[in-house]
């Protein structure tokens, strides 16, 4: 997968997270979760764009670790939404799957670049 393809994929992931947030019930707790997942979920794509501008392997690693942290946080908030049954699983499952796939890609990329530095 090219960097441009991953840019598109992370942007689509951000849009899916926004759509999910708009489907959440309006309660005190869900508003907090909605805010958190909107922030972390859209940060995945935004920060991945910064990764693509990295000027060195060390800068790539530092920026990619931020992307990975945001992706993992998004999965946490998705777990909360799923466990609370706030949204039908037909909506959450594809987003969960994509979040896991993106996380795996980020982990793999980090391992590859870190191995180069050894």
C-alpha positions as CSV (number, residue, x, y, z in Angstrom):
1,X,0.0,0.0,0.0
2,X,1.4,3.4,-1.0
3,X,1.5,6.4,1.3
4,X,-1.2,8.1,-0.9
5,X,-3.5,5.1,-0.6
6,X,-3.0,5.1,3.2
7,X,-3.8,8.9,3.3
8,X,-7.1,8.2,1.6
9,X,-7.8,5.2,3.8
10,X,-7.1,7.2,7.0
11,X,-9.2,10.1,5.8
12,X,-12.1,7.7,5.1
13,X,-11.6,6.3,8.6
14,X,-11.9,9.8,10.0
15,X,-15.1,10.3,8.1
16,X,-16.5,7.0,9.3
17,X,-15.7,8.0,12.9
18,X,-17.5,11.4,12.4
19,X,-20.5,9.5,11.0
20,X,-20.5,7.2,14.0
21,X,-20.3,10.1,16.4
22,X,-23.4,11.7,14.8
23,X,-25.3,8.4,15.5
24,X,-24.5,8.3,19.2
25,X,-27.4,8.9,21.7
26,X,-27.3,12.2,23.5
27,X,-26.5,11.6,27.1
28,X,-24.0,13.0,29.4
29,X,-21.7,10.0,29.1
30,X,-22.0,9.5,25.4
31,X,-21.2,13.2,24.8
32,X,-17.9,12.7,26.5
33,X,-17.1,9.5,24.6
34,X,-18.2,11.2,21.3
35,X,-15.8,14.1,21.9
36,X,-13.0,11.7,22.7
37,X,-13.4,9.4,19.8
38,X,-14.0,12.3,17.4
39,X,-10.6,13.8,18.5
40,X,-8.6,10.5,18.4
41,X,-10.3,9.1,15.3
42,X,-9.7,12.2,13.1
43,X,-6.2,12.6,14.5
44,X,-5.2,9.3,12.9
45,X,-5.6,10.7,9.4
46,X,-4.3,14.2,10.3
47,X,-1.2,12.8,12.0
48,X,-0.5,10.3,9.2
49,X,-0.2,13.2,6.8
50,X,2.5,14.5,9.0
51,X,4.2,11.1,8.9
52,X,4.4,11.5,5.1
53,X,6.3,14.7,5.5
54,X,8.9,13.2,7.8
55,X,12.5,14.2,6.9
56,X,14.3,11.3,8.6
57,X,13.7,7.8,9.9
58,X,13.8,9.1,13.5
59,X,11.2,11.8,12.7
60,X,9.1,9.1,10.9
61,X,9.2,6.9,14.0
62,X,8.2,9.8,16.3
63,X,5.3,10.8,14.2
64,X,4.2,7.3,13.4
65,X,4.1,6.5,17.2
66,X,1.6,9.4,17.6
67,X,-0.5,7.9,14.8
68,X,-0.4,4.5,16.5
69,X,-1.3,6.0,19.9
70,X,-4.3,7.8,18.4
71,X,-5.4,4.7,16.5
72,X,-5.3,2.6,19.7
73,X,-7.2,5.2,21.7
74,X,-9.9,5.2,19.0
75,X,-10.2,1.5,19.3
76,X,-10.6,1.9,23.1
77,X,-13.5,4.4,22.6
78,X,-15.0,2.1,20.0
79,X,-14.9,-0.7,22.6
80,X,-16.8,1.5,25.1
81,X,-19.5,2.3,22.4
82,X,-19.8,-1.4,21.6
83,X,-19.9,-2.5,25.2
84,X,-22.6,0.1,26.0
85,X,-24.6,-1.0,22.9
86,X,-25.1,2.6,21.9
87,X,-24.9,1.8,18.2
88,X,-25.9,-1.3,16.2
89,X,-23.0,-3.7,15.6
90,X,-23.6,-3.5,11.8
91,X,-22.3,0.0,12.0
92,X,-19.5,-0.4,14.6
93,X,-18.0,-3.7,13.3
94,X,-16.7,-2.4,10.0
95,X,-15.1,0.6,11.8
96,X,-13.6,-1.7,14.4
97,X,-12.2,-3.9,11.6
98,X,-10.7,-1.0,9.8
99,X,-9.2,0.4,13.0
100,X,-7.5,-2.9,13.7
101,X,-6.2,-3.2,10.1
102,X,-4.8,0.4,10.2
103,X,-3.2,-0.3,13.6
104,X,-1.6,-3.4,12.2
105,X,-0.2,-1.4,9.2
106,X,1.2,1.3,11.5
107,X,2.8,-1.3,13.8
108,X,4.4,-3.1,10.8
109,X,5.7,0.2,9.4
110,X,7.2,1.1,12.7
111,X,8.9,-2.3,13.0
112,X,10.3,-2.0,9.5
113,X,11.8,1.5,10.0
114,X,13.1,0.6,13.5
115,X,14.8,-2.5,12.1
116,X,16.6,-0.3,9.6
117,X,18.1,1.8,12.3
118,X,19.6,-1.1,14.2
